[in-house]
Amino acid sequence: MTENENKTPATGKGHATPSRKEREQANLRPIVGARTPEARRAERAKVAESRRLAREGALLGEEKYLTPRDKGPQRRLVRDYVDSRTSAGEFLMPALVLSVLLTFIPDEAIQASIMLGLYAFLFLLVINGVFIGRGAKKLVESRFGKDKTEAGLVRYAAMRSAQSRFLRMPKPQVKRGTQI
């Protein structure tokens, strides 16, 4: 046997093993995107623009921008039903501000009557929410069928009716008094 026959054939990788320093240098790269100030500014502007578009779309009631809580034709119908009528919840903030201002009157009888009036208003708010919720559920059942009605519509309608009209999200798409 010759000396060349005892050796295994050369099947090497074709390059030298990189040193540790070379591997560490190769692994140094930004974890998240480009790190230049211009690139970060551009990324921030892009994210801000997409958020602005999403917020505007959600305010206008565009389906793709709505939260899962507000999506769907049944929820849209409930929103329109609630927005088409005046509810007690729209007067909650002015009533609370007025009651806080009136509690500065030092007469105990007036303060007690204000507190009693607040409790009566909150009771009215709950009753109003129940009636609006039941009316919304009946409307959805008549349009979509009783077996295809989503769960939670009564609560959704009651919570929306408790909000001031100008604070509702998505914004009301119908005027008060509109027949739904």
C-alpha positions as CSV (number, residue, x, y, z in Angstrom):
1,M,0.0,0.0,0.0
2,T,1.2,3.4,-0.9
3,E,1.1,6.3,1.4
4,N,-1.8,8.0,-0.5
5,E,-4.1,5.0,-0.2
6,N,-4.1,5.0,3.6
7,K,-5.4,8.6,3.8
8,T,-9.1,9.4,3.5
9,P,-10.1,11.4,0.5
10,A,-10.1,15.2,1.0
11,T,-13.7,16.3,1.4
12,G,-13.0,19.6,3.3
13,K,-15.3,22.6,3.5
14,G,-13.2,24.6,1.2
15,H,-12.3,27.4,3.6
16,A,-10.7,28.0,6.9
17,T,-12.6,27.9,10.1
18,P,-13.5,31.5,11.1
19,S,-11.9,32.8,14.2
20,R,-14.1,33.7,17.2
21,K,-13.5,37.4,16.6
22,E,-14.8,37.1,13.0
23,R,-17.9,35.2,14.1
24,E,-18.7,37.8,16.8
25,Q,-18.3,40.6,14.2
26,A,-20.6,38.8,11.8
27,N,-23.3,38.5,14.5
28,L,-23.3,42.2,15.4
29,R,-26.3,43.6,13.7
30,P,-29.3,45.6,14.8
31,I,-31.9,43.5,16.6
32,V,-34.8,45.7,15.4
33,G,-34.6,47.4,12.1
34,A,-32.1,50.1,11.0
35,R,-30.4,52.0,13.7
36,T,-29.7,55.2,11.9
37,P,-31.6,58.3,13.2
38,E,-33.2,58.9,9.7
39,A,-34.4,55.3,9.5
40,R,-35.9,55.5,13.1
41,R,-37.6,58.9,12.2
42,A,-39.0,57.4,9.0
43,E,-40.3,54.3,10.9
44,R,-41.9,56.5,13.6
45,A,-43.6,58.6,11.0
46,K,-44.9,55.5,9.2
47,V,-46.3,54.0,12.4
48,A,-47.9,57.4,13.4
49,E,-49.5,57.6,10.0
50,S,-50.9,54.1,10.2
51,R,-52.3,54.8,13.7
52,R,-53.9,58.0,12.5
53,L,-55.6,56.2,9.7
54,A,-56.7,53.4,12.0
55,R,-58.2,55.9,14.5
56,E,-60.0,57.9,11.8
57,G,-61.3,54.6,10.3
58,A,-62.5,53.5,13.8
59,L,-64.2,56.8,14.4
60,L,-66.0,56.6,11.1
61,G,-67.1,53.0,11.8
62,E,-65.1,51.3,9.0
63,E,-65.4,47.6,9.7
64,K,-61.7,46.7,9.3
65,Y,-60.6,49.3,11.9
66,L,-63.1,48.4,14.6
67,T,-62.3,46.5,17.7
68,P,-63.8,43.0,18.0
69,R,-66.3,44.4,20.5
70,D,-67.7,46.7,17.8
71,K,-67.5,44.5,14.6
72,G,-70.4,43.0,12.8
73,P,-73.7,44.0,11.2
74,Q,-75.6,43.3,14.5
75,R,-73.4,45.5,16.5
76,R,-73.8,48.2,13.8
77,L,-77.6,47.9,14.0
78,V,-77.5,48.2,17.8
79,R,-75.2,51.3,17.6
80,D,-77.6,52.9,15.2
81,Y,-80.6,52.0,17.4
82,V,-78.9,53.5,20.5
83,D,-77.7,56.6,18.6
84,S,-81.1,57.4,17.2
85,R,-82.6,58.1,20.6
86,T,-81.9,60.3,23.5
87,S,-80.9,58.4,26.7
88,A,-80.4,59.3,30.3
89,G,-76.7,58.5,30.1
90,E,-76.1,61.5,27.9
91,F,-76.9,63.7,31.0
92,L,-74.8,61.8,33.5
93,M,-71.7,64.0,33.3
94,P,-73.6,67.3,33.5
95,A,-75.6,65.9,36.4
96,L,-72.4,64.8,38.2
97,V,-70.7,68.2,37.7
98,L,-73.8,70.0,38.9
99,S,-74.1,67.8,42.0
100,V,-70.4,68.4,42.9
101,L,-70.9,72.1,42.6
102,L,-74.1,72.0,44.7
103,T,-72.5,70.0,47.5
104,F,-70.4,73.1,48.4
105,I,-73.6,74.6,49.7
106,P,-73.2,74.2,53.5
107,D,-76.9,73.2,54.2
108,E,-77.1,69.5,55.1
109,A,-80.7,69.2,53.8
110,I,-79.6,70.4,50.4
111,Q,-76.6,68.1,50.3
112,A,-78.8,65.1,51.4
113,S,-81.3,65.9,48.7
114,I,-78.5,66.1,46.1
115,M,-77.3,62.7,47.1
116,L,-80.8,61.3,46.9
117,G,-81.2,62.9,43.5
118,L,-77.9,61.3,42.3
119,Y,-79.1,57.9,43.5
120,A,-82.4,58.4,41.7
121,F,-80.6,59.4,38.5
122,L,-78.4,56.3,38.7
123,F,-81.4,54.1,39.1
124,L,-83.0,55.9,36.1
125,L,-79.8,55.2,34.2
126,V,-80.0,51.5,34.9
127,I,-83.7,51.3,34.0
128,N,-83.0,53.2,30.8
129,G,-80.2,50.8,29.9
130,V,-82.4,47.8,30.4
131,F,-85.2,49.2,28.2
132,I,-82.8,50.3,25.4
133,G,-81.0,46.9,25.6
134,R,-84.2,45.0,25.3
135,G,-85.4,47.1,22.5
136,A,-82.1,46.7,20.6
137,K,-82.3,42.9,21.1
138,K,-85.8,42.7,19.8
139,L,-84.8,44.8,16.7
140,V,-81.8,42.5,16.0
141,E,-84.0,39.4,16.4
142,S,-86.6,40.7,14.0
143,R,-83.9,41.5,11.4
144,F,-81.5,38.6,11.7
145,G,-83.6,35.9,13.3
146,K,-83.8,34.8,16.9
147,D,-81.4,31.9,16.4
148,K,-78.7,34.0,14.8
149,T,-78.6,36.8,17.4
150,E,-75.2,37.4,19.0
151,A,-74.7,37.2,22.7
152,G,-74.0,40.4,24.7
153,L,-76.1,42.8,22.6
154,V,-78.2,44.0,25.6
155,R,-75.1,44.9,27.6
156,Y,-73.5,46.5,24.5
157,A,-76.6,48.7,24.0
158,A,-76.8,49.6,27.7
159,M,-73.2,50.6,27.9
160,R,-73.4,52.6,24.7
161,S,-76.5,54.4,26.0
162,A,-74.7,55.3,29.2
163,Q,-72.0,57.2,27.3
164,S,-72.3,60.9,26.3
165,R,-73.1,61.1,22.6
166,F,-70.0,63.1,21.7
167,L,-67.7,60.6,23.5
168,R,-69.0,57.4,21.8
169,M,-66.6,55.4,19.8
170,P,-67.3,54.8,16.9
171,K,-69.0,58.1,16.4
172,P,-72.8,58.0,15.9
173,Q,-73.6,57.5,12.2
174,V,-77.3,58.4,12.5
175,K,-79.1,61.5,13.8
176,R,-81.4,61.6,16.7
177,G,-85.0,60.7,15.8
178,T,-84.0,58.6,12.8
179,Q,-86.3,55.6,12.3
180,I,-84.2,52.4,12.4
